[in-house]
Amino acid sequence: MTSPFQRSFADFCRATADWRRRKADEYDRDARNLRTAAALEELASHVETLPEDDARLRELERLAGEGGAFTPDQRVLYEIGRFRFHHPEAQLDPFLDVLVELAAADRGEHGRFGGRMAPGDDPWG
């Protein structure tokens, strides 16, 4: 059984795979786009087979989830869209570990793309 977050994450990967296939058509069947699309389909299936209490999924849900939905931010979005694009040897589980690290970095910025500021220097705080 998969959690709503797992389904949302897998659906996101599949939607991104569809986008990559469209990019492959747009850019003369660039094999890198097709490779990434296939990798994202594989990642989606893998995520659905993980136990609901997988520590990485729980952490991703905490950092990049909202109400059971996968809601990634900038760094996570970027890396998912390029999974195996430049590095075809990338493996699924290490990639999930990287996504957790990136989600933590995204969360640390709280939408402030300059990162955390020194106390008293934050114009938004």
C-alpha positions, 0 to 999 in steps of 0.5 A: 500500500502506498501513502497519498504522499507516495502517490503524489510524488510518483505522479509528479515524476510521471508528469515530469517524464511526460514533459521530458518526452515532449522536450525530446520531440521538440529537440530532435529526439535528444536521447538525454530527454528520453533517458530522463523520462525513462528514469523518472518512470522507474523512480515513480515505480520505485517510490511506490514500492517503498514502505510508507515509513521509509525515512527518506519519504517521511523526511521528504514529506516533512520538507517538500509536502503539504497535506499529503501532496508532493510540493517540491521547491526550486532545487528539488524541482531542478534535480528531478527534471534532470535525473540521469540527464547528464549522469546515466549511471545515477541510482535510485536510492542515492538519488532519493538521499540527494533529494532529501538534502536538497529539500532541506536546503530549499526549506532552509531558505523559506522562499528567500533565495539568498539564504538565511541572513544574520540577525538584524539583517533580514529585510523580510524578518 
